[in-house]
Amino acid sequence: MTTVLLLTISNVFMTFAWYGHLKFKSTGLWKVVLLSWLIAFFEYCFQVPANRLGHGRFTAAELKTIQEIITLGVFCVFSVLYLHEGIKWNTVVGFVLIVGAAFFIFHEW
């Protein structure tokens, strides 16, 4: 659970680094790039330990899959609460298909 918790925290930071500036389009691009880099630093402070702790318990492909699934959940919450953009049905279907892909990655064949 430590790996999942750390990856979740890192994804919150990364989502703000990548998309938080969309509410401030009048701010100079160089300023939002600099701020995004600063936020991304904190993302790395959680993501790197998450992958270090998780590798061995999970393969690298499994860690990446966990991170992507968490990213989708964090992004949905961020999009609705911060950007005030709704999630459409086709987006949900696409995300469900991605989650379904995780079955094939984690299933022992």
C-alpha positions in Angstrom: 0.0 0.0 0.0 2.9 2.4 0.6 3.8 2.2 -3.2 0.2 3.0 -4.1 -0.1 5.8 -1.6 3.2 7.4 -2.8 2.2 7.1 -6.4 -1.2 8.7 -5.7 0.5 11.7 -4.0 3.0 12.0 -6.8 0.1 12.0 -9.3 -1.7 14.8 -7.6 1.5 16.9 -7.9 2.0 15.9 -11.5 -1.6 16.6 -12.5 -1.2 20.2 -11.1 2.1 20.6 -12.8 0.7 19.5 -16.2 -2.8 21.0 -16.1 -3.0 23.4 -13.2 -1.8 26.3 -15.4 -4.8 26.0 -17.7 -6.8 28.3 -15.3 -4.1 31.0 -15.7 -3.8 31.4 -19.5 -3.0 35.1 -19.2 0.2 34.3 -17.1 3.4 34.3 -19.2 4.3 30.9 -20.5 7.8 31.0 -19.0 6.3 31.6 -15.6 4.0 28.6 -15.8 6.7 26.4 -17.2 9.0 27.4 -14.2 6.2 26.8 -11.7 5.3 23.5 -13.4 9.0 22.4 -13.0 8.9 23.3 -9.3 5.7 21.3 -8.8 7.2 18.4 -10.7 10.2 18.3 -8.4 7.8 17.4 -5.5 6.1 14.8 -7.8 9.5 13.1 -8.2 10.1 13.2 -4.4 7.2 10.8 -4.1 7.3 8.9 -7.4 11.0 7.8 -7.2 10.6 6.3 -3.7 7.3 4.6 -4.7 9.0 2.9 -7.6 12.1 1.9 -5.6 9.9 0.5 -2.8 7.5 -1.2 -5.2 10.0 -2.8 -7.5 10.5 -6.4 -6.6 6.9 -6.7 -5.2 5.8 -5.5 -8.6 7.5 -5.6 -12.0 8.3 -2.4 -13.8 5.3 -2.9 -16.2 3.0 -3.5 -13.2 4.3 -0.3 -11.5 3.7 1.7 -14.7 0.2 0.2 -14.9 -0.6 1.1 -11.3 0.6 4.6 -12.0 -1.5 5.0 -15.1 -4.7 3.8 -13.3 -4.0 6.2 -10.5 -3.4 9.0 -13.0 -6.8 8.4 -14.6 -8.6 8.6 -11.2 -6.7 11.6 -10.0 -7.2 13.3 -13.4 -11.0 12.7 -13.3 -11.3 14.3 -9.8 -9.0 17.2 -10.9 -10.9 17.8 -14.1 -14.3 18.0 -12.3 -13.2 19.8 -9.1 -10.5 22.1 -10.3 -11.1 22.7 -14.0 -14.9 22.4 -13.7 -15.0 20.2 -16.8 -17.4 17.2 -16.8 -16.4 13.7 -17.7 -18.2 12.4 -20.8 -19.5 8.9 -21.2 -16.9 8.1 -24.0 -14.1 9.2 -21.7 -15.4 6.9 -19.0 -15.6 4.0 -21.5 -12.0 4.7 -22.7 -10.8 4.8 -19.1 -12.6 1.5 -18.3 -10.9 -0.1 -21.3 -7.5 1.0 -20.0 -8.4 -0.4 -16.5 -9.4 -3.6 -18.3 -6.0 -3.8 -19.9 -4.5 -3.9 -16.4 -6.1 -7.3 -16.0 -3.9 -8.7 -18.8 -0.8 -7.1 -17.2 -1.4 -8.5 -13.7 -2.9 -11.9 -14.7 -0.6 -14.8 -14.5 -0.8 -16.8 -17.7 
